[in-house]
Amino acid sequence: MSALPSAPDPSLRQLLRQLWAHLSRRRRVQLGVLLLVMLASSAAEVLSLAAVLPFLAVLANPTGLWNQPLVQLWAPRLGIASAEALLLPITVAFAAVALAAGAIRLLNLWLNGRLAAAIGSDLSCEAYRRTLYQPYAVHLARNSSELIAAISTDVLRTISQVLNPMLLLLSSGLIAISLVAALLAIDWLIAVAAGLVVLLVYLAAMLASRQPLQQLGQRYVSLNRQLIQVLQEGLGGIRDVLLNGSQTFYANTYRQADQPFRRVMADSSFLSTYPRLVLEPVGMALIAVIAFWLVSQQGVDKALPLMGALALGAQRLLPVVQKVYEGWAQTRNAKASLANVLLLISQPLPAEAVQERAEPIALQQGLRFEGVHFAYGPDLPQVLRGIDLQIRRGERIGIIGSTGSGKSTTLDLLMGLLQPTAGRIVVDGHDDLHDPQQPELLMAWRSTIAHVPQSIYLADSSIAENIAFGLPPEQIDLARVREAAQQAQIASFIESSAQGYDSFVGERGIRLSGGQRQRIGIARALYKRAQVLVLDEATAALDNATEQAVMEAVEVLSRDLTIVMIAHRLSTVERCDRVIKLDQGTIECQGSPLYVLARC
């Protein structure tokens, strides 16, 4: 399944307009400041080019320069008495202008990079934030490898191949216009002839590369997602890979995606740079022809300053024009990545994203399902059909049934992660859990619940951080962590280790046994001090002895805590107050454990 919603293929101009609409006021102001620096850089380039003419003239023919009316007017006022005395001030002025132009170029480049990085960070953080807030049903329909690729690689490409190139394109475009204007002022005929050659080469390159660049960009996105998926599958299932000897299969699968991926990168790089390699020999030949024509028409003394200024202008202009083309090419190539990022940051935000975290509900009566139906899609069969169920505060409820009977879906509905397609879920006898007029109710209900799944996710951090999951270290209440660990009957194990609650558990808790991981999961739930504890086949992967120990830890918990558990083993639910058996999306029967085991 796709990680992102489908959308029509927009033009690059439309995508850039959308990007502008998502920029904060602060970033737009910063772009305005950067534009001023770009204009200053363009002016500095013109001044540095203009300073070349008198510098070369004073080197080649100081007397000719001295006889110019403007020099005759200003030289005495500046204390310059002869043609030979012009060399020092003009050299100093030329060097000062060149250094100032270089400093402004460096400032422009630094600001470009910093602003692109800041906007990229805004996009990345907003894409991740909005993704985290999406409903659980949306996450069920997504492929995690595609989503990881979109948030990481596509955002990175948007920075490196859209934001940076677009800023450089704008900066280089302004400098190119300024340089062309200066060259036209020096000799319009030569400037027009050379400009036409450059323009024709780059226009031909743009027309030839337009479609291939877009296709390569789309293929880059597709192959990158394949690579991430292969990495996730191979490394995530490393135990089975080692047992089955599947290393060759996964290595070959990775190679089949990686080789074309690297070729796509190489082809994209070639299409972004090749016009310069075409223009360089053409430019050299053109300079030789212009030099020959100038010398034959004006002589060496008059032609040398003009030729030097034109050569320096061309030397400055060609890299700038190449940057303009590369900016266009890279942006075109990264169009698909930009579209994905814009889709992520355009995801709708629920009310909880802009509200403060709701206080947990003080549960008084319990929860009731009233005629609940559910299907995972409009064209998919119903998983639950007409469920009527009441769960009272403080009850221990066991849910059993064959695979596909709707047990886990029932828990997801109970936890408020899914919304019924028909019917309703009522809290304390009067409040509809999904009432659109009370969005804070759903948030408060979720705060009331702690969940222990079959496979506990443990971060590669300390035991204390895993029990107080989702909190920064400075906000962890260690006394509360110890209390939760004692209730989950894992405290003695933790405190017997050398580092105690600071012990690292390894990636996914690899340094712990299955039973220890589950007890830390229970301790995590208890740290939350929730009123409802949901155990989703939390002991299914454990052996009988370990399961018995974990269930004993659950048994001693306060009777004020409502517990709902799914189990495959009948022994797991034998201590429950009530057992509910599901069959094909309906309640087949319910009652005491002995009644259900005897009658159902």
N, C-alpha and C positions, 0 to 999 in steps of 0.2 A: 504494500500500500504506500501511497505517496505521503511524504512528510509534509508537503505544502499543498494548499488548495489550488486547484487548477484555475488558470486565468488566461484571457486572450493575450496574444503576443503583442505587447505595446511597443511603440517606437522608442528609440533612445531618448529623443526629446521629451516624450511623455514621462519616461522613467526619471530623467533629471529634474523635471518639474515636481514630480512626487517627492524626490529626495529633498528638494528645496523646501517643500511644504512641511517636511518633518524636522527641519533644522530649528533649533531653539533661537530665540531672539539674540542670545549672547553670541552664538556661532555666526549669525548673520552680521552682527556688528563687527566681529573679528574678521569676517570676509571683507567687509568694507575697508577696514584698516589695512588689510593685506593688499587690497586693490590700490590703495594710495602708495604703498611701498612698491608695487609693480610699476605704477606710473613713474615714480622716482627712478626706478631702475632703467626704464625705457629712456627717460631724459638723460640719465648718466651715460647710456650707451651712445646716444647721439652726440653728446659733448665729447666723449672720448674719441669718436670717429672724426668729429670736426677738428679736434686738436692735432690730428695726424698731419693735416695739410701744412700748417705753418711749421711744424717740427721738421718734416721732410724738406720743405722749401728752404729753411734756414741751413740745413745740412748740405743741400745740393747747390743752392745759389743764394747766399745771404744778401748779395747786392740787389738782386731782383726783388726780394722780399722787402728790403729797406726802402725801395723806391715806390712801394705801394702807398697810395694816399692815406689809407687808414693808419698805416704804421707811422708815416710822417707826422700825422696829427697827434698820436698818443705817445710815441717814443720819447720826445723831449719832456713831456709831463711826468714820465716814469723814470727820468734820469738816464735814459739810454742815448748815448751820443754817436754810435757808429753801427754799421751793419754787423761787425764782428761781435759787438756787445749784445746782440739779440739772442745768441745761442744759449746763454745760461738761463735767462728768465723763461724763454720758450721751452727749454728742456725741463725746467722745474715745473712749469705749468702743465706740460704734457704728462709728466710723471704723477703730479698731484691728481689730475683728472682721472688718469688710468687707475690709480690706487683707490680713489673714491668710488669709481664705478665698480671696481672689484668688491669693495666692502659692501656696497648696496646689493650686489648680486648675491653675496654670501648671506646677508640678512634676509633677502627674499627667499633663498633656498631653505634657510633654517625655519622661517615662519611657515613656508609651504608645508614642510614636513611635520611641524608641530601641530598645525591646524588640521591637517589630514588625519593625524593620529588621534587628535581630540574628537573629531567628528566620527571617526571609526570606532572609538571607544563608546561614544554615545549610542551608535547604531548597535554595536555588539551587546551592550548592557540592556538596551531596550528590547532587543530581539529575545534575549534570554529571559528577561523579566516577563514579557508578555506570554512567552511559551509556558513558563511555570504557572501562570494564572489560567491557562486554558482548561476547560472542563475535562474530567477524566475520560469521558466518551471520545473526545477529540484525540487524546493521547493513545487510546486503544486503537484508533484508526491510522496511527502513524508508524512509520518505520524509523527506529531510533538512529540507524546509520545515516539515513538521509537528513534527519534533523541535526545530528552532530556536524555533518558536512556543511549544512546551510549556516549554522551558527558560527562555526570555526572557519572553515576554508572560504566560504562565500563572503563572509564579512572581511576576511583578510584580503581577498581579491578585490573587494570593493574599495578598500583602503589603497592597496598598492597599484591597482590597475584602473581605478575610476577616480577616486578623490585626488591622489597625488598627480596622475597624468592630467586631470582636468585643470588643476591649479597651475601646473607647469605649462599646459596648453595656453591658458589665459595669459600667463606671464610672458611666455615666449611669443605669443601672438602680438602682444603690445610692443615688445622689443623688436620683432620683425617689422612691424609697421613703421616704427621709428627709424630703424636702419634703412628701410627702403626709401623713406622720405629724405633721409640724409644723402643717400646715394643719388637720388634724383636731383638734389640740389647741386651735387658735385658735377655730374654729367648725366643728364636725363637720357640721352640716346643710348649710351652704353648700359645704363641701369635698366632701361626698358628691355633691351635685347637680352641681357643676362637674366633678368627677371622672368621673361617668357620661357626661357629654357628650363629654369628651376620649376616654374609653375606647371609646365607641361609634364615634366617627369613625375612630380608628386600627384598631379591629377590622374595621370595614367595609373600610378601605383594605388591610389585610393579606389578607383573604379575596379581595378583588378582584384584588390584585396577585400573589398567590402563584404561580399557574401562568404568567402572562405573564413574570414576572421570570426564572423558570427557563428558559423557552423562549428569551427574549432572550439569556440567558447562553450557551446552547448555540449559538445562531446567531452570537454574537460570536466564539466559539472557531473555528467553521467558516470564517467570513469572514476572520478574521485570518490563518488559515493560507493561504487563497487569495491574500491580498495579498502575503504573504511569498513564496509560490511564483511569482507573477507578477514580483515584483521580482528574484528569483534568476534566472529564465529570461530576462528582458529585459536585465538588466545583465550577467549571466554570458555571454550570447551576443551582446554588443553589436556585435562585428565583423560577424556575419551580419545583425543587425538593420539596421546601416547599409548593408550591401551590398544587402540585399533591400528596403530601404525599408519595414520592418515597424514603424516607430515608431507609426503610427496604430493598428495592430492591438493592440500591447501597451498603448498609452495607453488605448484603449477597453476592453480587458480589465480593466485596473486600475480604471478608472472604474466598470465594472459591479460590481466587488466593493467598491469604496471607498464609493460612495454608500449602499448598504444598510448597510454597516458603520457609517457615521456616523449613520444613522437609528437603528440599534440602540442606539448610545451615547446619543443624545438621548432615546429612549423610556425607556431604563433610568434616566437621570437624572431624567426627569419622574416616573416611578413611585416614585422614591426620595424626592421632595421635595414632591409635590402635597398630601399631607394638611395640611401646615402652612398652605398657602394657603387651604385650605377652612376650617381651624379659626380662623384669625386673625379674619375678620369675625364668625364665630359667637361667638368669645370676646369680642370688643368688645361685641356685643349683650348677652351674658350679664353682663359687668361692669356695663353700664348698668342692667340689671334689678336686679342685686344691690345696686348703689349706691342706686337709688331705694327699694328695700325697706328697707335699713338706715336711711337718713335718715328715712323716714316712720315707722319703728318706734322709733328711738333718738335722733334728733336729730343735728345736724351734729357737735357736739363729741364725742359718744361714738362716732359712726359713722366719723369720719375716721381715727383710729388703726387701727381694725379693718379699714377699707376699704383703707388704705395697706398694711397687712401682707398682706392677701389679694392685692392687686394685685401687690405685689412677689413674693409666693410664686408667683403665676400666671406672672409675667414670667420667673421662674427656671425654673419647672416645664415650661412649654411647649417651650422649646428643648431641654431635657433629654429629654423624651418624644419629640420629633422625632428626636433623635440615636439613641435606642433603636430607633425605627422604621427610620431610615436604615441603622443597623447591620444590622438583620435583612434589609432589602431588598437591600443590597449583598452580603451574604453569600449570600443566596438566588441572586442574579444571577450570582455568581462560583462557584457550586457546580461547574460543569463544569470550570473551571480548577483548582479545588482537587483534584478527582478525578484530573485528569491529573498534577498535581504529585505526589500520593501514589503513583500508579502508577510514576512515575520513581524516587522515593526508595525504593520497595519492590522494585526490580529486584534479583535475586540477585547476589551478589558471588562471583567465582571465588576459588580459593585464593590466586592471585597478588596479590590486592588486600590481603591481610593478611600477606603474606610479603615479606621483603626481596628486592630484585632479585637473581635468580640469576646466578651466574658463568657465562660461556659454556662450552659443552662443548669439551673438548680433543679434537676429532675425530681419530680414529685410522684407522678403516676407511672409513666413509662411511654412506650411507643406502640403505635397500632398501624398495621397495614389494612387498608380498606379497598378491596377489589382491585388489587395491583396487578397490572399487566406490564410486560416489558419485552421489547425486541431491540436488537442492536442496530437495526436499520429498517427503513420503511419497506424494503423488499426482502427482508429476512424473516424467518419464522419466529414466533414468539417463544421466548425462553421461560417466561413466567405467565401464568394465566389465572386470573381471578384469585390472587392470594389474599386471604383474610387471616391476620395473625396479630396477636397481642403479646407484647413483652413487658412484663411488670418490673418496676424498679426493684433491684436486689435479687432478681431471679437468676438461676443458672440454667441456660437454655442450650440444648444440644441439637444440632441440625445434621441429619444423616440422609443418605440417598446415593444412588448409583451415579457414576460419572455422566455429566450432562443433564442432571435432574434440576439444576438451577441453584445449587447451594451457594456458590461464590457470588453469583449475581444477586441473590437475596442479601448477602452481606454488603455488597457494594451499594445496594439501594438503602439498606439500613444505615450505612455510614454517610449517606448523602452524596456519594460520589457519582451515582447515576440517578436520573430522574425517571419516574414511571411514565410509560407511554399512555397509560390509562389508570384511573384510580388515584389514590393519594396516600401519603404517609403522614400520620398525625402524632404530634408530640404533646404529651400530657392532656390528651383528650380534646384539644380545641385548636391547636395551631398547625396548619398545613406546612409541612417542612419546606415545600417549594413554592410557597406563596410569593408571587412577584412583588407584592406590596410590602413584604417583610424580608428583604434579602439578608438582613442581619441575622435572621433566625437560623438559616442554613449554616452561616459562619459560626454561630454560637453552638450549634449542635455538633459540628465537626470538632470544635474545641473540647467537647464533652467526651469524645471517643479516643481510645488508644487501641492501636491495631498491632497484632503480632502475626505476621504471615508465616507460611511454611518455610520460606527461604529468607532469613533475616539479612538485610543489607547492613554490613559493618564497614565503616570507613577505616582507612589505614591510619588510625590515630589511637589515642589512649582509650582505655576502658571507660574512664570518666567521661570523655568527650562522646563516646558512643552511647552511653546511658543517657546523658543529657544532649541527645542528638539535635543538631540544628542551632545550638547556642555557641557563641564565641567563648573561649576558655575563661575570660575574665567575668563572665556572667553565670558560670556554673556554680551551683550551691552544693558543695562537697558533702555537707551533712545530709542533704536530701538524696544525693547519689548513694551514700552508704545505706540510708534507710531503704531505698528502692532495692539495692542489692541484697540486703538482709531479707526483705519480703520475698524476693525471687530465689532465695536460698543459694546465692552465688557468692555471698560476701566472704565466706571462709576461704574459698579458692582464691579470690582476688587478693585478700590480705595476706595469704601465705606466699605470694610471689614477691620477688625482691623489690620491684618498683610499685607494687600495690596497684592503686587506681590509675597510676601513670604508665602502667605497662601497655605497650603497643600490641594491637591484636593482629597486625599484618593485613595485607589486602584481602578484603572480604572475610576477615576473621580467620585466615588460614592457620593461625597459631593456636586456635581453640578447637575443642571437640564440638560435635554437633549439639550435644546437650548443653554445653557451656554457651554456645552461640544463642540457643533458644532462650536460656535463662537471662542472658543479657538483653535479649529482645523483650522479655517480660519485664525486666527491671526498667528498660526504657519506657515501656508503657506505664509502669507504676510511677516513674519520676514525673510524668505528666500530671499525675493525680487526677486522672480521668474518672468519670462516673460509670462509663461503659467500657468494658474490655472485650475486644473482638479477637478471637483466636481462629484464624483461617487455616485449618489443617496444620497448626503450629507444631504438632508432634508426629506428623505422618512419616517424616524421614528418619525418626529415631527408633532405636531398638526398644523392646518391651521394658527393660529395666530402666533405661534412661527416660522413656516416656512416663513411667510410673513416678520417677523422681520429679519430673517437671510438673506433672499433674498434682502431685502433693504440694508443690510450691503454690499452685493456683488454688488448691483446696483451702489453704489456711488464710487466704486473703479475706478482707472484711466483707461481711454480708451486705454492707451498703453498696458494694460494687456489683453492678449488673454485668454478667458474663454471658456472651453468646459465642459458641464454638462450633466449628465444622469438624467432623471426624469421619474417617473410614472405619476405624476399629470401634466396635461396640463397647469395648472396655473403657474407651476414652470418655464416653458420655454416661457411664453407669452411675456417676455421682451427681448428675444434673437433676434439677427439680423437674424439668420437663424436656422431652425429646420430640422433635418434629421430623417426620420422614417425608421427603419430597420425592415425587415421581413424575417425570416428564413435565415439569413446570407447575405442578399442583401439589397441594398438601394431601398426601395419601392418608396419614393419620397422625395424631399427636396425643401425648399423655405422659405418664411416668415412664421411666426407663423400663421397668418390668412389664408394663402394659404394652408398650411399643414392641419390645422384643418378643412378647408372647403372641400378639395379635397381628402384627404387620410383617 
